Amino acid sequence: MADIQRGEDSKFEAKCPECAELMADMGKDFESPKKTDLKRWAHLKTLYTVGISYHSCGCSGPGYIPSEKQTLLAFFKELIESFEKELVFGRARIEPTNLKEIDREQSKYGPHIIKVPAYRKSKNEVIKSHDAIAYWISRIKEIEDRYNLVSQTG
């Protein structure tokens, strides 16, 4: 899920052990299916196309990666729905203006606030509503694009 959430790219050039041609770097947690499992290989190509791979620090693995097209589409839909809830929260939010309001917002709405990346915070550690809204709109668009790409694959 980390790859899905952050959209990270690998800079490592992986080479095929048989022909030495460049191949996709799916990460150290990747386990290749049998050569004859064409359905699985097609799904892996789809995953790679939308930026999902098996990269992790190695401790806990790459997280949840859907194993077929329909579960991938359902996963993307769930992500979109959760991002839309955060967008609704961001639009309804009253931005805190002093330390007391900041503390109250953190204690009451901390789980929403923490989901917006720290680089979006202002000098006084407050996330501006317009920055949060822009962030969630961009995330929704990103996942919708991935959803549409997967939907169009055979």
Phi, psi and omega per residue, in radians:
M1 nan -0.486 3.135
A2 -1.026 -0.725 3.111
D3 -1.123 -0.689 3.128
I4 -1.145 -0.781 -3.089
Q5 -1.178 -0.765 -3.042
R6 -1.696 -0.341 -3.127
G7 1.135 0.677 -3.079
E8 -1.287 2.550 3.069
D9 -1.952 2.554 3.083
S10 -1.612 2.555 3.115
K11 -1.794 0.035 -3.082
F12 -1.441 2.342 3.073
E13 -1.663 1.971 3.140
A14 -1.636 2.412 3.132
K15 -2.049 2.475 3.124
C16 -1.111 2.290 3.131
P17 -1.206 -0.288 -3.120
E18 -1.649 -0.792 -3.043
C19 -1.984 -0.137 3.126
A20 1.188 0.223 3.050
E21 -1.378 2.729 3.088
L22 -1.141 2.486 3.084
M23 -2.408 2.962 -3.116
A24 -1.164 2.384 3.056
D25 -1.534 1.747 -3.091
M26 -1.564 -0.042 3.081
G27 1.782 2.826 -3.069
K28 -1.263 -0.263 3.121
D29 -1.599 0.050 -3.118
F30 -1.334 2.351 3.018
E31 -2.091 2.044 -3.073
S32 -1.309 2.466 3.081
P33 -1.351 3.047 3.074
K34 -1.096 2.625 3.130
K35 -0.997 -0.549 -3.066
T36 -1.427 -0.160 -3.120
D37 -1.471 1.286 -3.038
L38 -1.122 -0.580 3.118
K39 -1.112 -0.791 3.126
R40 -1.126 -0.731 3.116
W41 -1.104 -0.680 3.107
A42 -1.119 -0.703 3.115
H43 -1.156 -0.709 3.108
L44 -1.084 -0.649 3.078
K45 -1.102 -0.730 3.100
T46 -1.086 -0.803 3.113
L47 -0.993 -0.835 -3.115
Y48 -1.105 -0.685 3.141
T49 -1.032 -0.646 -3.124
V50 -1.661 0.183 3.014
G51 1.512 0.366 3.132
I52 -1.834 2.231 3.110
S53 -2.497 -3.025 -3.023
Y54 -1.888 0.749 3.121
H55 -1.543 2.383 3.037
S56 -2.786 3.120 3.088
C57 -1.332 -0.209 3.137
G58 1.758 -0.256 -3.085
C59 -1.290 -0.917 -3.002
S60 -2.088 0.127 3.137
G61 1.428 3.141 -3.025
P62 -1.401 -0.074 -3.088
G63 1.528 -2.908 -3.071
Y64 -1.272 2.204 3.029
I65 -2.272 2.019 -3.116
P66 -0.989 2.441 -3.031
S67 -1.649 -0.047 3.076
E68 -2.657 2.897 -3.029
K69 -0.998 -0.815 -3.076
Q70 -1.134 -0.678 3.104
T71 -1.246 -0.552 3.058
L72 -1.137 -0.779 3.102
L73 -1.102 -0.725 3.112
A74 -1.127 -0.689 3.108
F75 -1.088 -0.780 3.105
F76 -1.088 -0.707 3.111
K77 -1.072 -0.753 3.106
E78 -1.084 -0.729 3.096
L79 -1.066 -0.806 3.138
I80 -1.035 -0.791 3.132
E81 -1.071 -0.738 3.138
S82 -1.194 -0.644 3.096
F83 -1.182 -0.636 3.108
E84 -1.132 -0.631 3.070
K85 -1.110 -0.705 3.104
E86 -1.155 -0.633 3.103
L87 -1.131 -0.750 3.095
V88 -1.053 -0.780 3.100
F89 -1.033 -0.807 -3.124
G90 -1.070 -0.655 -3.140
R91 -1.268 -0.551 -3.114
A92 -1.543 -0.226 -3.044
R93 -1.146 2.458 3.000
I94 -1.773 2.031 -3.055
E95 -1.141 2.276 3.131
P96 -1.193 2.552 -3.093
T97 -2.032 -0.196 3.111
N98 -2.485 3.026 -3.073
L99 -1.053 -0.672 3.135
K100 -1.090 -0.772 3.118
E101 -1.178 -0.633 3.105
I102 -1.095 -0.825 3.126
D103 -1.083 -0.750 3.136
R104 -1.105 -0.747 3.129
E105 -1.117 -0.748 3.141
Q106 -1.063 -0.749 -3.103
S107 -1.275 -0.600 -3.079
K108 -1.523 -0.701 -3.027
Y109 -2.122 0.368 -3.117
G110 -0.856 -0.793 -3.135
P111 -1.043 -0.510 3.071
H112 -1.367 -0.781 -3.047
I113 -1.124 -0.701 -3.056
I114 -1.205 -0.334 -3.117
K115 -1.272 -0.346 3.089
V116 -1.489 2.261 -3.064
P117 -0.993 2.587 -3.093
A118 -1.033 -0.551 -3.110
Y119 -1.145 -0.217 3.097
R120 -1.467 -0.146 -3.095
K121 -1.333 2.617 3.071
S122 -1.472 -3.103 -3.114
K123 -0.984 -0.642 -3.109
N124 -1.611 0.410 3.058
E125 1.160 0.400 3.105
V126 -1.850 2.390 3.046
I127 -1.553 2.126 3.111
K128 -1.220 2.468 -3.100
S129 -1.013 -0.750 -3.112
H130 -1.144 -0.545 3.081
D131 -1.220 -0.722 3.117
A132 -1.128 -0.750 3.127
I133 -1.085 -0.800 3.122
A134 -1.080 -0.682 3.126
Y135 -1.089 -0.854 -3.091
W136 -1.198 -0.609 3.071
I137 -1.106 -0.741 3.140
S138 -1.162 -0.669 3.116
R139 -1.161 -0.731 3.106
I140 -1.068 -0.805 3.138
K141 -1.057 -0.764 -3.139
E142 -1.032 -0.816 -3.116
I143 -1.267 -0.621 3.061
E144 -1.078 -0.709 3.094
D145 -1.078 -0.757 3.114
R146 -1.134 -0.739 3.110
Y147 -1.019 -0.834 -3.127
N148 -1.112 -0.663 3.108
L149 -1.103 -0.781 3.119
V150 -1.169 -0.699 -3.134
S151 -1.049 -0.571 -3.079
Q152 -1.452 -0.208 3.140
T153 -1.383 2.663 -3.095
G154 -1.375 nan nan
